[in-house]
């Protein structure tokens, strides 16, 4: 699992129980996973298709620093499937896991578009291809 983004839990991120609001965390995950997919598929017209069961394992509290981990599970013809784990940066305690998040690459008309990708590419590898 590669951990990309860190978030500092602030008062505006909390629910009535004074723990991290799940909806806020899901917003951060969807954004992080979308950015990851867009970069991997090299297509800014990439959208969320499916998110599997979400397992809330532990809470995060104000002042905690969390990190969002993303890993590619599968490349489809027009899609990419990711898994996600969010953990406490300091303790490495898991906060949430999601087995499958599927994104689909779209063409200019909003139809699924084959992307031709079969493995994870890193930006530094692409820069050397020119």
Phi and psi in radians as a Rosetta constraint file:
Dihedral C 1 N 2 CA 2 C 2 CIRCULARHARMONIC -1.788 0.35
Dihedral N 2 CA 2 C 2 N 3 CIRCULARHARMONIC 2.181 0.35
Dihedral C 2 N 3 CA 3 C 3 CIRCULARHARMONIC -1.685 0.35
Dihedral N 3 CA 3 C 3 N 4 CIRCULARHARMONIC 2.103 0.35
Dihedral C 3 N 4 CA 4 C 4 CIRCULARHARMONIC -1.860 0.35
Dihedral N 4 CA 4 C 4 N 5 CIRCULARHARMONIC -0.873 0.35
Dihedral C 4 N 5 CA 5 C 5 CIRCULARHARMONIC -1.962 0.35
Dihedral N 5 CA 5 C 5 N 6 CIRCULARHARMONIC 2.435 0.35
Dihedral C 5 N 6 CA 6 C 6 CIRCULARHARMONIC -1.992 0.35
Dihedral N 6 CA 6 C 6 N 7 CIRCULARHARMONIC 2.512 0.35
Dihedral C 6 N 7 CA 7 C 7 CIRCULARHARMONIC -2.281 0.35
Dihedral N 7 CA 7 C 7 N 8 CIRCULARHARMONIC 2.438 0.35
Dihedral C 7 N 8 CA 8 C 8 CIRCULARHARMONIC -1.743 0.35
Dihedral N 8 CA 8 C 8 N 9 CIRCULARHARMONIC 2.140 0.35
Dihedral C 8 N 9 CA 9 C 9 CIRCULARHARMONIC -1.339 0.35
Dihedral N 9 CA 9 C 9 N 10 CIRCULARHARMONIC 2.073 0.35
Dihedral C 9 N 10 CA 10 C 10 CIRCULARHARMONIC -1.967 0.35
Dihedral N 10 CA 10 C 10 N 11 CIRCULARHARMONIC 2.920 0.35
Dihedral C 10 N 11 CA 11 C 11 CIRCULARHARMONIC -0.939 0.35
Dihedral N 11 CA 11 C 11 N 12 CIRCULARHARMONIC -0.647 0.35
Dihedral C 11 N 12 CA 12 C 12 CIRCULARHARMONIC -1.250 0.35
Dihedral N 12 CA 12 C 12 N 13 CIRCULARHARMONIC -0.132 0.35
Dihedral C 12 N 13 CA 13 C 13 CIRCULARHARMONIC -1.655 0.35
Dihedral N 13 CA 13 C 13 N 14 CIRCULARHARMONIC -0.013 0.35
Dihedral C 13 N 14 CA 14 C 14 CIRCULARHARMONIC -1.642 0.35
Dihedral N 14 CA 14 C 14 N 15 CIRCULARHARMONIC 2.711 0.35
Dihedral C 14 N 15 CA 15 C 15 CIRCULARHARMONIC -1.698 0.35
Dihedral N 15 CA 15 C 15 N 16 CIRCULARHARMONIC -2.982 0.35
Dihedral C 15 N 16 CA 16 C 16 CIRCULARHARMONIC -1.149 0.35
Dihedral N 16 CA 16 C 16 N 17 CIRCULARHARMONIC -0.331 0.35
Dihedral C 16 N 17 CA 17 C 17 CIRCULARHARMONIC -1.589 0.35
Dihedral N 17 CA 17 C 17 N 18 CIRCULARHARMONIC 0.097 0.35
Dihedral C 17 N 18 CA 18 C 18 CIRCULARHARMONIC 1.122 0.35
Dihedral N 18 CA 18 C 18 N 19 CIRCULARHARMONIC 0.524 0.35
Dihedral C 18 N 19 CA 19 C 19 CIRCULARHARMONIC -2.107 0.35
Dihedral N 19 CA 19 C 19 N 20 CIRCULARHARMONIC 2.949 0.35
Dihedral C 19 N 20 CA 20 C 20 CIRCULARHARMONIC -1.023 0.35
Dihedral N 20 CA 20 C 20 N 21 CIRCULARHARMONIC 2.219 0.35
Dihedral C 20 N 21 CA 21 C 21 CIRCULARHARMONIC -1.179 0.35
Dihedral N 21 CA 21 C 21 N 22 CIRCULARHARMONIC 2.189 0.35
Dihedral C 21 N 22 CA 22 C 22 CIRCULARHARMONIC -1.029 0.35
Dihedral N 22 CA 22 C 22 N 23 CIRCULARHARMONIC -0.648 0.35
Dihedral C 22 N 23 CA 23 C 23 CIRCULARHARMONIC -1.108 0.35
Dihedral N 23 CA 23 C 23 N 24 CIRCULARHARMONIC -0.651 0.35
Dihedral C 23 N 24 CA 24 C 24 CIRCULARHARMONIC -1.150 0.35
Dihedral N 24 CA 24 C 24 N 25 CIRCULARHARMONIC -0.770 0.35
Dihedral C 24 N 25 CA 25 C 25 CIRCULARHARMONIC -1.091 0.35
Dihedral N 25 CA 25 C 25 N 26 CIRCULARHARMONIC -0.737 0.35
Dihedral C 25 N 26 CA 26 C 26 CIRCULARHARMONIC -1.134 0.35
Dihedral N 26 CA 26 C 26 N 27 CIRCULARHARMONIC -0.617 0.35
Dihedral C 26 N 27 CA 27 C 27 CIRCULARHARMONIC -1.071 0.35
Dihedral N 27 CA 27 C 27 N 28 CIRCULARHARMONIC -0.800 0.35
Dihedral C 27 N 28 CA 28 C 28 CIRCULARHARMONIC -1.107 0.35
Dihedral N 28 CA 28 C 28 N 29 CIRCULARHARMONIC -0.721 0.35
Dihedral C 28 N 29 CA 29 C 29 CIRCULARHARMONIC -1.118 0.35
Dihedral N 29 CA 29 C 29 N 30 CIRCULARHARMONIC -0.821 0.35
Dihedral C 29 N 30 CA 30 C 30 CIRCULARHARMONIC -1.059 0.35
Dihedral N 30 CA 30 C 30 N 31 CIRCULARHARMONIC -0.723 0.35
Dihedral C 30 N 31 CA 31 C 31 CIRCULARHARMONIC -1.146 0.35
Dihedral N 31 CA 31 C 31 N 32 CIRCULARHARMONIC -0.806 0.35
Dihedral C 31 N 32 CA 32 C 32 CIRCULARHARMONIC -1.087 0.35
Dihedral N 32 CA 32 C 32 N 33 CIRCULARHARMONIC -0.789 0.35
Dihedral C 32 N 33 CA 33 C 33 CIRCULARHARMONIC -1.147 0.35
Dihedral N 33 CA 33 C 33 N 34 CIRCULARHARMONIC -0.657 0.35
Dihedral C 33 N 34 CA 34 C 34 CIRCULARHARMONIC -1.123 0.35
Dihedral N 34 CA 34 C 34 N 35 CIRCULARHARMONIC -0.816 0.35
Dihedral C 34 N 35 CA 35 C 35 CIRCULARHARMONIC -1.054 0.35
Dihedral N 35 CA 35 C 35 N 36 CIRCULARHARMONIC -0.754 0.35
Dihedral C 35 N 36 CA 36 C 36 CIRCULARHARMONIC -1.050 0.35
Dihedral N 36 CA 36 C 36 N 37 CIRCULARHARMONIC -0.794 0.35
Dihedral C 36 N 37 CA 37 C 37 CIRCULARHARMONIC -1.137 0.35
Dihedral N 37 CA 37 C 37 N 38 CIRCULARHARMONIC -0.742 0.35
Dihedral C 37 N 38 CA 38 C 38 CIRCULARHARMONIC -1.041 0.35
Dihedral N 38 CA 38 C 38 N 39 CIRCULARHARMONIC -0.768 0.35
Dihedral C 38 N 39 CA 39 C 39 CIRCULARHARMONIC -1.162 0.35
Dihedral N 39 CA 39 C 39 N 40 CIRCULARHARMONIC -0.772 0.35
Dihedral C 39 N 40 CA 40 C 40 CIRCULARHARMONIC -1.134 0.35
Dihedral N 40 CA 40 C 40 N 41 CIRCULARHARMONIC -0.748 0.35
Dihedral C 40 N 41 CA 41 C 41 CIRCULARHARMONIC -1.534 0.35
Dihedral N 41 CA 41 C 41 N 42 CIRCULARHARMONIC -0.117 0.35
Dihedral C 41 N 42 CA 42 C 42 CIRCULARHARMONIC 0.947 0.35
Dihedral N 42 CA 42 C 42 N 43 CIRCULARHARMONIC 0.770 0.35
Dihedral C 42 N 43 CA 43 C 43 CIRCULARHARMONIC -2.557 0.35
Dihedral N 43 CA 43 C 43 N 44 CIRCULARHARMONIC 1.960 0.35
Dihedral C 43 N 44 CA 44 C 44 CIRCULARHARMONIC -1.179 0.35
Dihedral N 44 CA 44 C 44 N 45 CIRCULARHARMONIC -0.240 0.35
Dihedral C 44 N 45 CA 45 C 45 CIRCULARHARMONIC -1.663 0.35
Dihedral N 45 CA 45 C 45 N 46 CIRCULARHARMONIC 1.115 0.35
Dihedral C 45 N 46 CA 46 C 46 CIRCULARHARMONIC -2.099 0.35
Dihedral N 46 CA 46 C 46 N 47 CIRCULARHARMONIC 2.278 0.35
Dihedral C 46 N 47 CA 47 C 47 CIRCULARHARMONIC -2.225 0.35
Dihedral N 47 CA 47 C 47 N 48 CIRCULARHARMONIC 2.724 0.35
Dihedral C 47 N 48 CA 48 C 48 CIRCULARHARMONIC -1.238 0.35
Dihedral N 48 CA 48 C 48 N 49 CIRCULARHARMONIC 2.237 0.35
Dihedral C 48 N 49 CA 49 C 49 CIRCULARHARMONIC -1.853 0.35
Dihedral N 49 CA 49 C 49 N 50 CIRCULARHARMONIC -0.681 0.35
Dihedral C 49 N 50 CA 50 C 50 CIRCULARHARMONIC -2.736 0.35
Dihedral N 50 CA 50 C 50 N 51 CIRCULARHARMONIC 2.443 0.35
Dihedral C 50 N 51 CA 51 C 51 CIRCULARHARMONIC -2.270 0.35
Dihedral N 51 CA 51 C 51 N 52 CIRCULARHARMONIC 2.168 0.35
Dihedral C 51 N 52 CA 52 C 52 CIRCULARHARMONIC -1.334 0.35
Dihedral N 52 CA 52 C 52 N 53 CIRCULARHARMONIC -2.985 0.35
Dihedral C 52 N 53 CA 53 C 53 CIRCULARHARMONIC -0.885 0.35
Dihedral N 53 CA 53 C 53 N 54 CIRCULARHARMONIC 2.397 0.35
Dihedral C 53 N 54 CA 54 C 54 CIRCULARHARMONIC -1.876 0.35
Dihedral N 54 CA 54 C 54 N 55 CIRCULARHARMONIC 2.168 0.35
Dihedral C 54 N 55 CA 55 C 55 CIRCULARHARMONIC -1.889 0.35
Dihedral N 55 CA 55 C 55 N 56 CIRCULARHARMONIC 1.830 0.35
Dihedral C 55 N 56 CA 56 C 56 CIRCULARHARMONIC -1.431 0.35
Dihedral N 56 CA 56 C 56 N 57 CIRCULARHARMONIC 1.949 0.35
Dihedral C 56 N 57 CA 57 C 57 CIRCULARHARMONIC -1.662 0.35
Dihedral N 57 CA 57 C 57 N 58 CIRCULARHARMONIC -0.815 0.35
Dihedral C 57 N 58 CA 58 C 58 CIRCULARHARMONIC -2.465 0.35
Dihedral N 58 CA 58 C 58 N 59 CIRCULARHARMONIC 2.869 0.35
Dihedral C 58 N 59 CA 59 C 59 CIRCULARHARMONIC -1.632 0.35
Dihedral N 59 CA 59 C 59 N 60 CIRCULARHARMONIC 2.791 0.35
Dihedral C 59 N 60 CA 60 C 60 CIRCULARHARMONIC -2.083 0.35
Dihedral N 60 CA 60 C 60 N 61 CIRCULARHARMONIC 2.576 0.35
Dihedral C 60 N 61 CA 61 C 61 CIRCULARHARMONIC -2.098 0.35
Dihedral N 61 CA 61 C 61 N 62 CIRCULARHARMONIC 2.881 0.35
Dihedral C 61 N 62 CA 62 C 62 CIRCULARHARMONIC -0.927 0.35
Dihedral N 62 CA 62 C 62 N 63 CIRCULARHARMONIC 2.327 0.35
Dihedral C 62 N 63 CA 63 C 63 CIRCULARHARMONIC 1.658 0.35
Dihedral N 63 CA 63 C 63 N 64 CIRCULARHARMONIC -0.319 0.35
Dihedral C 63 N 64 CA 64 C 64 CIRCULARHARMONIC -1.178 0.35
Dihedral N 64 CA 64 C 64 N 65 CIRCULARHARMONIC 2.637 0.35
Dihedral C 64 N 65 CA 65 C 65 CIRCULARHARMONIC -1.937 0.35
Dihedral N 65 CA 65 C 65 N 66 CIRCULARHARMONIC 2.176 0.35
Dihedral C 65 N 66 CA 66 C 66 CIRCULARHARMONIC -1.972 0.35
Dihedral N 66 CA 66 C 66 N 67 CIRCULARHARMONIC 2.785 0.35
Dihedral C 66 N 67 CA 67 C 67 CIRCULARHARMONIC -2.322 0.35
Dihedral N 67 CA 67 C 67 N 68 CIRCULARHARMONIC 2.518 0.35
Dihedral C 67 N 68 CA 68 C 68 CIRCULARHARMONIC -1.827 0.35
Dihedral N 68 CA 68 C 68 N 69 CIRCULARHARMONIC 2.114 0.35
Dihedral C 68 N 69 CA 69 C 69 CIRCULARHARMONIC -1.832 0.35
Dihedral N 69 CA 69 C 69 N 70 CIRCULARHARMONIC 2.390 0.35
Dihedral C 69 N 70 CA 70 C 70 CIRCULARHARMONIC -2.251 0.35
Dihedral N 70 CA 70 C 70 N 71 CIRCULARHARMONIC 2.455 0.35
Dihedral C 70 N 71 CA 71 C 71 CIRCULARHARMONIC -2.486 0.35
Dihedral N 71 CA 71 C 71 N 72 CIRCULARHARMONIC 2.408 0.35
Dihedral C 71 N 72 CA 72 C 72 CIRCULARHARMONIC -1.335 0.35
Dihedral N 72 CA 72 C 72 N 73 CIRCULARHARMONIC 2.264 0.35
Dihedral C 72 N 73 CA 73 C 73 CIRCULARHARMONIC -1.726 0.35
Dihedral N 73 CA 73 C 73 N 74 CIRCULARHARMONIC -0.669 0.35
Dihedral C 73 N 74 CA 74 C 74 CIRCULARHARMONIC -2.836 0.35
Dihedral N 74 CA 74 C 74 N 75 CIRCULARHARMONIC 2.508 0.35
Dihedral C 74 N 75 CA 75 C 75 CIRCULARHARMONIC -1.843 0.35
Dihedral N 75 CA 75 C 75 N 76 CIRCULARHARMONIC 2.111 0.35
Dihedral C 75 N 76 CA 76 C 76 CIRCULARHARMONIC -1.646 0.35
Dihedral N 76 CA 76 C 76 N 77 CIRCULARHARMONIC -3.030 0.35
Dihedral C 76 N 77 CA 77 C 77 CIRCULARHARMONIC -1.171 0.35
Dihedral N 77 CA 77 C 77 N 78 CIRCULARHARMONIC -0.733 0.35
Dihedral C 77 N 78 CA 78 C 78 CIRCULARHARMONIC -2.101 0.35
Dihedral N 78 CA 78 C 78 N 79 CIRCULARHARMONIC 0.025 0.35
Dihedral C 78 N 79 CA 79 C 79 CIRCULARHARMONIC -2.239 0.35
Dihedral N 79 CA 79 C 79 N 80 CIRCULARHARMONIC 2.949 0.35
Dihedral C 79 N 80 CA 80 C 80 CIRCULARHARMONIC -2.383 0.35
Dihedral N 80 CA 80 C 80 N 81 CIRCULARHARMONIC 2.372 0.35
Dihedral C 80 N 81 CA 81 C 81 CIRCULARHARMONIC -1.972 0.35
Dihedral N 81 CA 81 C 81 N 82 CIRCULARHARMONIC 2.264 0.35
Dihedral C 81 N 82 CA 82 C 82 CIRCULARHARMONIC -2.071 0.35
Dihedral N 82 CA 82 C 82 N 83 CIRCULARHARMONIC 2.786 0.35
Dihedral C 82 N 83 CA 83 C 83 CIRCULARHARMONIC -2.054 0.35
Dihedral N 83 CA 83 C 83 N 84 CIRCULARHARMONIC 2.816 0.35
Dihedral C 83 N 84 CA 84 C 84 CIRCULARHARMONIC -2.473 0.35
Dihedral N 84 CA 84 C 84 N 85 CIRCULARHARMONIC 2.464 0.35
Dihedral C 84 N 85 CA 85 C 85 CIRCULARHARMONIC -2.372 0.35
Dihedral N 85 CA 85 C 85 N 86 CIRCULARHARMONIC 2.329 0.35
Dihedral C 85 N 86 CA 86 C 86 CIRCULARHARMONIC -1.947 0.35
Dihedral N 86 CA 86 C 86 N 87 CIRCULARHARMONIC 2.323 0.35
Dihedral C 86 N 87 CA 87 C 87 CIRCULARHARMONIC -2.396 0.35
Dihedral N 87 CA 87 C 87 N 88 CIRCULARHARMONIC 2.820 0.35
Dihedral C 87 N 88 CA 88 C 88 CIRCULARHARMONIC -1.258 0.35
Dihedral N 88 CA 88 C 88 N 89 CIRCULARHARMONIC 2.201 0.35
Dihedral C 88 N 89 CA 89 C 89 CIRCULARHARMONIC -1.058 0.35
Dihedral N 89 CA 89 C 89 N 90 CIRCULARHARMONIC -0.668 0.35
Dihedral C 89 N 90 CA 90 C 90 CIRCULARHARMONIC -1.445 0.35
Dihedral N 90 CA 90 C 90 N 91 CIRCULARHARMONIC -0.694 0.35
Dihedral C 90 N 91 CA 91 C 91 CIRCULARHARMONIC -1.768 0.35
Dihedral N 91 CA 91 C 91 N 92 CIRCULARHARMONIC -0.246 0.35
Dihedral C 91 N 92 CA 92 C 92 CIRCULARHARMONIC 1.099 0.35
Dihedral N 92 CA 92 C 92 N 93 CIRCULARHARMONIC 0.288 0.35
Dihedral C 92 N 93 CA 93 C 93 CIRCULARHARMONIC -1.246 0.35
Dihedral N 93 CA 93 C 93 N 94 CIRCULARHARMONIC 2.243 0.35
Dihedral C 93 N 94 CA 94 C 94 CIRCULARHARMONIC -1.169 0.35
Dihedral N 94 CA 94 C 94 N 95 CIRCULARHARMONIC 2.356 0.35
Dihedral C 94 N 95 CA 95 C 95 CIRCULARHARMONIC -1.811 0.35
Dihedral N 95 CA 95 C 95 N 96 CIRCULARHARMONIC -0.752 0.35
Dihedral C 95 N 96 CA 96 C 96 CIRCULARHARMONIC -2.633 0.35
Dihedral N 96 CA 96 C 96 N 97 CIRCULARHARMONIC 2.596 0.35
Dihedral C 96 N 97 CA 97 C 97 CIRCULARHARMONIC -2.305 0.35
Dihedral N 97 CA 97 C 97 N 98 CIRCULARHARMONIC 2.543 0.35
Dihedral C 97 N 98 CA 98 C 98 CIRCULARHARMONIC -2.384 0.35
Dihedral N 98 CA 98 C 98 N 99 CIRCULARHARMONIC 2.114 0.35
Dihedral C 98 N 99 CA 99 C 99 CIRCULARHARMONIC -1.262 0.35
Dihedral N 99 CA 99 C 99 N 100 CIRCULARHARMONIC -0.668 0.35
Dihedral C 99 N 100 CA 100 C 100 CIRCULARHARMONIC -2.437 0.35
Dihedral N 100 CA 100 C 100 N 101 CIRCULARHARMONIC 2.217 0.35
Dihedral C 100 N 101 CA 101 C 101 CIRCULARHARMONIC -2.253 0.35
Dihedral N 101 CA 101 C 101 N 102 CIRCULARHARMONIC 2.064 0.35
Dihedral C 101 N 102 CA 102 C 102 CIRCULARHARMONIC -1.870 0.35
Dihedral N 102 CA 102 C 102 N 103 CIRCULARHARMONIC 2.280 0.35
Dihedral C 102 N 103 CA 103 C 103 CIRCULARHARMONIC -2.064 0.35
Dihedral N 103 CA 103 C 103 N 104 CIRCULARHARMONIC 2.540 0.35
Dihedral C 103 N 104 CA 104 C 104 CIRCULARHARMONIC -2.095 0.35
Dihedral N 104 CA 104 C 104 N 105 CIRCULARHARMONIC 2.353 0.35
Dihedral C 104 N 105 CA 105 C 105 CIRCULARHARMONIC -1.418 0.35
Dihedral N 105 CA 105 C 105 N 106 CIRCULARHARMONIC 2.286 0.35
Dihedral C 105 N 106 CA 106 C 106 CIRCULARHARMONIC -2.023 0.35
Dihedral N 106 CA 106 C 106 N 107 CIRCULARHARMONIC 2.687 0.35
Dihedral C 106 N 107 CA 107 C 107 CIRCULARHARMONIC -1.541 0.35
Dihedral N 107 CA 107 C 107 N 108 CIRCULARHARMONIC -3.042 0.35
Dihedral C 107 N 108 CA 108 C 108 CIRCULARHARMONIC -1.154 0.35
Dihedral N 108 CA 108 C 108 N 109 CIRCULARHARMONIC -0.280 0.35
Dihedral C 108 N 109 CA 109 C 109 CIRCULARHARMONIC -1.725 0.35
Dihedral N 109 CA 109 C 109 N 110 CIRCULARHARMONIC 0.053 0.35
Dihedral C 109 N 110 CA 110 C 110 CIRCULARHARMONIC 1.475 0.35
Dihedral N 110 CA 110 C 110 N 111 CIRCULARHARMONIC 0.262 0.35
Dihedral C 110 N 111 CA 111 C 111 CIRCULARHARMONIC -1.699 0.35
Dihedral N 111 CA 111 C 111 N 112 CIRCULARHARMONIC 2.607 0.35
Dihedral C 111 N 112 CA 112 C 112 CIRCULARHARMONIC -0.953 0.35
Dihedral N 112 CA 112 C 112 N 113 CIRCULARHARMONIC 2.373 0.35
Dihedral C 112 N 113 CA 113 C 113 CIRCULARHARMONIC -2.180 0.35
Dihedral N 113 CA 113 C 113 N 114 CIRCULARHARMONIC 2.160 0.35
Dihedral C 113 N 114 CA 114 C 114 CIRCULARHARMONIC -1.001 0.35
Dihedral N 114 CA 114 C 114 N 115 CIRCULARHARMONIC 2.412 0.35
Dihedral C 114 N 115 CA 115 C 115 CIRCULARHARMONIC -1.871 0.35
Dihedral N 115 CA 115 C 115 N 116 CIRCULARHARMONIC -0.321 0.35
Dihedral C 115 N 116 CA 116 C 116 CIRCULARHARMONIC 1.284 0.35
Dihedral N 116 CA 116 C 116 N 117 CIRCULARHARMONIC 0.181 0.35
Dihedral C 116 N 117 CA 117 C 117 CIRCULARHARMONIC -1.619 0.35
Dihedral N 117 CA 117 C 117 N 118 CIRCULARHARMONIC 2.508 0.35
Dihedral C 117 N 118 CA 118 C 118 CIRCULARHARMONIC -2.286 0.35
Dihedral N 118 CA 118 C 118 N 119 CIRCULARHARMONIC -0.182 0.35
Dihedral C 118 N 119 CA 119 C 119 CIRCULARHARMONIC -2.670 0.35
Dihedral N 119 CA 119 C 119 N 120 CIRCULARHARMONIC 2.819 0.35
Dihedral C 119 N 120 CA 120 C 120 CIRCULARHARMONIC -1.126 0.35
Dihedral N 120 CA 120 C 120 N 121 CIRCULARHARMONIC 2.327 0.35
Dihedral C 120 N 121 CA 121 C 121 CIRCULARHARMONIC -2.057 0.35
Dihedral N 121 CA 121 C 121 N 122 CIRCULARHARMONIC 2.549 0.35
Dihedral C 121 N 122 CA 122 C 122 CIRCULARHARMONIC -1.867 0.35
Dihedral N 122 CA 122 C 122 N 123 CIRCULARHARMONIC 2.526 0.35
Dihedral C 122 N 123 CA 123 C 123 CIRCULARHARMONIC -0.947 0.35
Dihedral N 123 CA 123 C 123 N 124 CIRCULARHARMONIC -0.733 0.35
Dihedral C 123 N 124 CA 124 C 124 CIRCULARHARMONIC -1.081 0.35
Dihedral N 124 CA 124 C 124 N 125 CIRCULARHARMONIC -0.522 0.35
Dihedral C 124 N 125 CA 125 C 125 CIRCULARHARMONIC -1.223 0.35
Dihedral N 125 CA 125 C 125 N 126 CIRCULARHARMONIC -0.678 0.35
Dihedral C 125 N 126 CA 126 C 126 CIRCULARHARMONIC -1.174 0.35
Dihedral N 126 CA 126 C 126 N 127 CIRCULARHARMONIC -0.665 0.35
Dihedral C 126 N 127 CA 127 C 127 CIRCULARHARMONIC -1.086 0.35
Dihedral N 127 CA 127 C 127 N 128 CIRCULARHARMONIC -0.512 0.35
Dihedral C 127 N 128 CA 128 C 128 CIRCULARHARMONIC -1.415 0.35
Dihedral N 128 CA 128 C 128 N 129 CIRCULARHARMONIC -0.112 0.35
Dihedral C 128 N 129 CA 129 C 129 CIRCULARHARMONIC -1.483 0.35
Dihedral N 129 CA 129 C 129 N 130 CIRCULARHARMONIC -0.151 0.35
